Amino acid sequence: MSRYETNVVLYRLKKDSTFRDRFKSNPGQALAGAHLSDEERDAFVRWDLRKLNELGGLPHLLPSVPGLR
């Protein structure tokens, strides 16, 4: 598990609209290069904010990603 990488992905989703659009179309492909555990990857693909928080996602990043709920 990588708390750091989880937050890197969250930050990219918040700030990088191109990455965010790729994630919305195909989350698995958008996350292909990220160093995430299977559990982290699954939480992102399902956009499970509770699980992402449990895995170390920073509370101020989780609700602030535009266009994802």
GICORZI-V286216 format. One record per helix or strand. SS is the DSSP state (H for helix, E for strand). FROM is the first residue (numbers start at 1). TO is the last residue. Records with the same first field share a line. If there is no record, write none. Layout:
# GICORZI-V286216
SS=FROM-TO  FROM-TO
This chain:
# GICORZI-V286216
H=3-15  17-25  27-30  38-46  49-54  59-62
